[in-house]
Amino acid sequence: MKKYDTIAVSLLCLYIAAFVPLCVKKYLAFGYYDFDTATANQIAWNNLRGDLCYSSLHGGNILGFHAYLFLLLLSPLYALWQSPLMLLCLQTLFLALAGWPIYLVAKREIGGGAVPLLFLLLYLLYPPLGYITLLHVHTVNFAPFLLAWAYLFYRRMRYGPFLAFLVVAMSTREEIAFVAAAFGACALWERRGLRWSVAPLCLGIGWFCAYFFWLAPHLRGGAPSPFLPFYAEAGGSAGAVAANIVRRPLLILGIVLRPAKLLYLFRLFAPLAFLPLLAPGALFLCLPPLLLNLLATKPYVADIIYQYNAPIIPFVFIAGIAGFRRLQGLLGAAAFRRPAAAILAVAGIGFSWRLGPQLHLLSDSWRGAVDCLPRTDPMAAAKWELVRAVPDGLPAATNFGFFTALSSRKELDSIPWVLAGRFGDLPSPYPGRADIQCALIDFGDPTTFVKFYDPRRSPARFREYLARNELGLVRIVGQIALYRRGSPDAVALWERLAPGGGGEGILAAFDGLLLRKAELAPEEARGMRQIRVSSLWEAAGAGRGDLSLILRMRGPEGGELLRQVACICHHLHPTSEWEEGERIQARHFVAVPPDLPRGVYSLQMLPIDTFPPCRVRQFAARPGIVTRDGWLSLGDVRL
């Protein structure tokens, strides 16, 4: 192996060695929030058990939403280690190794030496690549490897391997069919034989039409695609968008040339010093997915962060290589090669530092466009203990933070869908399953209890769901509650008391609410310490709205140690439902970081609105229990 080839292999190995441990660390710290990675893992897990392409998180066959057929091809590898970690490692491996055919294309197009190696280095430092490696598992993230090899074999005139890689790439997601059709169009323009043009064109257009207009609607029960609203401005349907591209080009240009879209294009091409723009022929191959991104009204689609860029990435570099070759031919290799390589290196490394995560992997403070790096979670050990308490394979329910950890089972219900009363973005009603054996619910998850929570309907849905599945609370750590079917409640998170009471005083008065009593008690079980906060509330008057609390823990020196936002009745009985004179006993638990030394700590409270903008509520309190910065002191506790 030549010297530069050895360095190239070393760079690929370095990327894999850097990112695989990061993905593992992020997974162990519950960093894969949301259902993307969970969906991929659940489908892969079900594929091995004969339930092909089944995802309960999507209500059935995933092919009704996306063409995730590639997970079937990964089954032999996934069978070796049936875990989300296997998919994360495989995705990292495929994304890194896509650099090898790009390196070979560079050697073929611009000759040997250090410049092809520079293109490989810049590929590995390319900001969109770093983000999609770290964010989530998506089958389309395997496409760069397959498409880069397809292009290399296309250039080498090796029809069989070209078509094989192209067909496999089409199995990663439905929009890759447009890339296949683009290959056919290029072959037609270059006047290659009919098999080079007709087969990709027919495969691409035929597969997309069969999937989008027949298979997916059939599996959705005739419901419209949940992704069509992404393109409402451009037409709202596949036919209308295509017609508007031809008939109303000014409308399309108005969408594509908005400042946010131009910034997106700048960030795509600037790391290669805009060389791809000099090779529109090569860039044409990624025009279909790029146009899909630019026409979308959802701002996160036209962003360098997400998986929508996966089929674009290899062709940006292939076009960059072609642009370099074109300038080299015009200006002469001797005069051009070194200064151009220097400019390219400065642009690639500079924009990687400014935009991407690759050069910040060891930073604890870097956030970038999205916080994709693993972060330390002091609750991770306690969370994994709760996850292990959910039996493998049994139907379970959870919300965003635990989707991935609990996804190795056929049936995993979504608490957000239950609260919203609908299945994701589909309009059909969804009451939730009735066969759930365990539920692991993070009551502090803002996405679940703000975005998907309707204070008029969600509480009743939530209570009915727990009752229908006969779920009893067996353990709670902080705001994370473990429910098990048929078990009695180990503790009542809230309970309605008889009216009247025992003559308690008033600690504080809020809009329409009285806080009559608050008690703190330390607890320790299985090595986890927490503070139990018991509070007695009474509804008094109108104007309550939905009230939540910020609980703040301070150390002996007065410094703030942690904050926890909590709904008074854990979203099961919001204050807007309380009737005049109703008395509620609420219990909250504040998990203490494991490394916190023993001593005396204080707990304080601030009332806020449950829903954004979450304004702080005004209150009146007994003298001496309000801190200088306006918090209500609940007392001290020895840990």
Secondary structure, DSSP 4 states (H G I P E B T S, - for coil): --HHHHHHHHHHHHHHHHHHHHHHHHHHTT---SSHHHHHHHHHHHHTTT-TTEEGGGTEEGGGT---THHHHTHHHHTTS-SHHHHHHHHHHHHHHTHHHHHHHHHHHH-SSHHHHHHHHHHHH-HHHHHHHHS---GGGGHHHHHHHHHHHHHTT-HHHHHHHHHHHHTT-TTHHHHHHHHHHHHHHTT--HHHHHHHHHHHHHHHHHIIIIIHHHHTTTPPPTTGGGGTTTTSSHHHHHHHHHH-HHHHHHHHTSHHHHHHHHHHHGGGTTGGGG-HHHHGGGHHHHHHHHH-SSTTTSSTTSGGGTTTHHHHHHHHHHHHHHHHHHH-HHHHHHHHHHHHHHHHHHHHHHH-SGGGTT-SS---SS--S----TTHHHHHHHHHTS-TTS-EEE-GGGTTTT-SSS-EEEHHHHHHTB-TT--SB----S---EEEEETT-HIIIIIS--TTTHHHHHHHHHHHTTEEEEEEETTEEEEEETPPPSS-SEEEEPSS-S----SEEETTEEEEEEEEEEEEETTEEEEEEEEEEEE-SS----EEEEEEEE-TTS-EEEEEEEETTTTSS-GGGPPTT-EEEEEEEEEPPTTPPSSEEEEEEEEEESSTT-PBPP-EE-TT-B-TTSPEEEEEEE-
